[in-house]
Amino acid sequence: MRKLLREIRMTGLTATVVGVALLSIAQTAQAVSLYWGSTAVKTASVANCLGFAETAMRSLNFKNIRRSQNEVAGASGGTYAAVTCFATTPRATAIVMVAGNDAGETARVRDTLRQKVAAIVRFD
C-alpha cells in the first residue's frame, strides 16, 4: 500500500512538473481582427474604382501597395488592407477589408480607407 501511495505521489509530482514546463514554453494565442465594409464610389467603372482605391492608399501612406485586376492591397501600421470593386448600378461598389492584431486600429483604418475611396472624384 505504501509503495502504491509513493508511486501515485511521484506520478502526480511528475505530471505537475511537466505541466508547468509546458505552460512556461507555450506561446499566447493572438486574435486577429477582420473588419470589412462597402461603399458606392463616384464612377460606374470597376477599373476606375480600383484606381480610386490605389489613390486612397497612397494618400494615406500605405506601404507595399500592390494592384492586380481584382484588388488593391497594402499595409498601414499593423494592419493589412485589400479593396476590391464590383460593377453595381448606377455606380461601382468598393469592398474594403482590413485585418490586424489591434481591433480598434483595424476598424479605424477600415473606416478611414472606406471614406477616402468614397470621396475621390476623377474628372475625365
N, C-alpha and C positions, 0 to 999 in steps of 0.2 A: 504494500500500500504506500509506504514512504517513497519507494522508488517511482511509483506511478505519479505521486504528487510532485516529486522533483522534476520528472520529465515534463509534466504539464507546465510547471513554472518556467522551465528552460525554454519550452516551446513558446510560451507567452512572451517571455523576455526577448527571444529571437525575433518574433513577429513584430514586437514594438520597435526594436532597433531597425529592422528592415523598413517598417512603415515610416519612421522618422527620416531615414536616409532617402527614401523615395520622395517624400514630401519636400525635403530640402533641395532636391535637384529638379523637381517638377517646375515647369515654367507656367506662369499665369496665362490663362487664355485671354485674348483680346477680342473684343467685339468690334466689328466693322459696321459702320452706319452706311446705308444706301438711301439717298433721297432722290426723287425724280419729280418732274413737273412738266407741263406743256404750256405753250403759248403760241398764239397766232402771230405771224410776222407780217411785215409790210411788203409782201411780194407773193405772187402765185407760184413762182419758180422754186423748185427744190434746190437747184444749183445755187441760186441767189441766197436762199435760206442758209445753206451750208457756208456760203461766203460771209453772211452776217455772223454766224457762229464763230468763224475764224477771226473776223474783225473784233468781235466782242472779247474773245480770249486774249488777243494781242493787246487790246486796250486795258485789260485787267491784269496784264503782266503774267499771264500763264507761261509756263516753261514746257519745253519738249512738245510743242504743238504739232500734231500730225493730222493730215487731211486725206481722206480716201473718198471714193464715190458715195459712200453711205454715211460717213460720220466725220466729225472733227473732234479730236481728243487732246487733252493736255493736263498738266498738273499745276496746282496752285497751293503752296504751303504743304500741308499734309493731306491734301485731297487729290483725287483723280476725277476728271470730268469728261463726259462724252456727250456730244449733241448730234442727234440725227433729225432728219426732216422728212415730212410726208406731205404729199400733194392733197390738200383739202380745199373745199370751195367756200368762200371765194379766195381765201389766202392760204398759203402753206402753213403748216404747224411744225414748230420745233419742239422736240422732246429733249429735255435737259436732264442728265443723270449724273449724280456726283456721289462718290464713295470716299470714306475717310474714317480714321480712328476716333475723331472727336465729333460727336453728334451735332453739337452747336455750330462748330465751324463748317461742317459738311452742309448743314441746312442753310447757313449764311451764304456760302459760295454758290449753292444751287439758286437761291433767290436772286443774288446779285447778277449771276450769269444769265438767268432767265429774263430779268428786267432789261439787261443790256441788249440782248438779242432782240427783244420785242421793240426796243426803242430805235433801232437803226433804220434809217431811211436812205435809200440809194436812188439818186436821180440819174436816169439813163439819157 
